[in-house]
Amino acid sequence: MKLYEYMGKDLFRRYSIPTPKGQVVTSPEEAAQVAAELGPVVIKIQVLAGKRGKGGGIRFADSPQEAERQAGELFGRGVEKLLVEERLKIDQEYYLSLTVDGARQKPLLLASAQGGMDIEEVAEEHIVRYHIDPVTGVAPFVGREVARRLGLGVGSPWGKEFSSLLTNLYRLFTEMDCELAEINPLVRSSEQLVAADAKVTIDDEALFRHKDLPYVSDRSQLEERAHQLGLSFVQLDGDIAVMANGAGITMALLDTLQQFGGRPANFLDAGGGTGVETTIQALELLLATNPKAILVNIFGGITRCDDVAKALVAVKEKYTIPVPLVIRLVGTNEEAGVSILREAGLSAHRDMEAAAREVVALAYGKELA
């Protein structure tokens, strides 16, 4: 579960990681009040997406009037909350994060003296990587070594402050069951190191241990609806809607579509043993995405092909399907399923590749190869 920046900073303060003075606001008037207390401020939209600065989601204001105007423009973009904080004097920006390296089965520390925007474009030689032994945690020498490589000075006040901050961040990372705890930028200001931003992701499987945290959903409306139906659904940026039964076959279908020039609009895994009613709801969900075509790929095992066929026919009778519907159906009760489809004026492929070729051709008006 991803946390909004202000939630992440609440955790930082709980673990004695310095953050700028600030407050979450829900109106331009509140933004003006906070600016009147803090002086020059930075105003940031609270969304779970990155690249806010490049998208115009971060503004600066020198006066309460300016803060009110800037906040009004940001609220006009549909956001519900803004974080208004004191504007820091920035001497140097660093990057610091802790995440999980699944391959090494250890926490991975990443740091750089070139923090700020576009950290992913920083050259590898400027990135400090350090795997942390989960048994010993962040030993004092780790903090000193990373501080040295960041140019903060091993024995300097900055180096000692960094070591303390890193230890606290690691405590947060482990005690809060984080998948990611990131500070970018970590700002060296005139007086101290300050976490100017916060990105914290909690392991969903560990949320039961953190009932004091507010629940944050990053699902779209369609993804939330699919979740309630017990379906695995992820919206993509293509235009051919996809339904299959099983994660492996769904991913294979997406790859096959792309091989023939198709752009999947989603990933919908209806799972095994999906009944008629759930299949109908899954197809209704696909129709709601306004695709150029729909491709259904069912390999009947626990799922029965005749059940899928009945669901497809039910949707066809209930709705006017305005786009091509291409079906691949094979497996348990295949003959019965194909017969049901045929009686309703539908047909089905036995081969996934042929189905993918046809749906791409129909979606984009291409000739079948």
RABEL-V622523 format. One line per field, one symbol per residue. burial: 1 if it has 9 or more other C-alpha atoms within 8 Angstrom, else 0. A space follows every 10 residues. Layout:
BEGIN
burial->???
END
This chain:
BEGIN
burial->1111110110 1110101111 0101111101 1111110111 1111110000 0100001111 1111011111 1101100010 1111111001 0011111111 1000011111 1111110010 0100011100 0110000100 0111111101 0111000111 1111111111 1110001111 1111111110 0011111111 1110011000 0000000000 0111011000 1110100111 1111110011 1011011101 0111111111 1101110111 1111111000 1111111111 1011111111 1111110000 0001111111 1111011101 1100001110 0100111111 111000000
END
